[in-house]
Amino acid sequence: MNEIGIDLTEARPKAIEDFLGRPFDYVITVCDSAKLACPAFTGPVKHRLHIGFNDPVEATGTDEEVMREFRGVRDEIREKFGDQALVRASTLTRDED
């Protein structure tokens, strides 16, 4: 993400359990495994949307081939949601609840 100007040094992933029971206007899932888990997402959700992308964690090959897969998915998300969504998503992964 640094390559496109997004600093994730303070970011950390959060489990879906961190958000259960909270109200949301939108829950947007992007990975196929999330699509399977999110029907169990509880709490008031006005809109659910799934836009599937390959999960780059499952990429195999050389380091460069794996990075190419991560970059490709990052760029697909960027095309679909725009730069603002990527910047906003990076702030949501920080320890600010």
Secondary structure, 3 states (H helix, E strand, C coil): CHHHCCCCCCCCCCCHHHHCCCCEEEEEEEEHHHHHHHHHCCCCEEEEEEEEECCHHHCCCCHHHHHHHHHHHHHHHHHHHCHHHHHHHHHHCCCCC
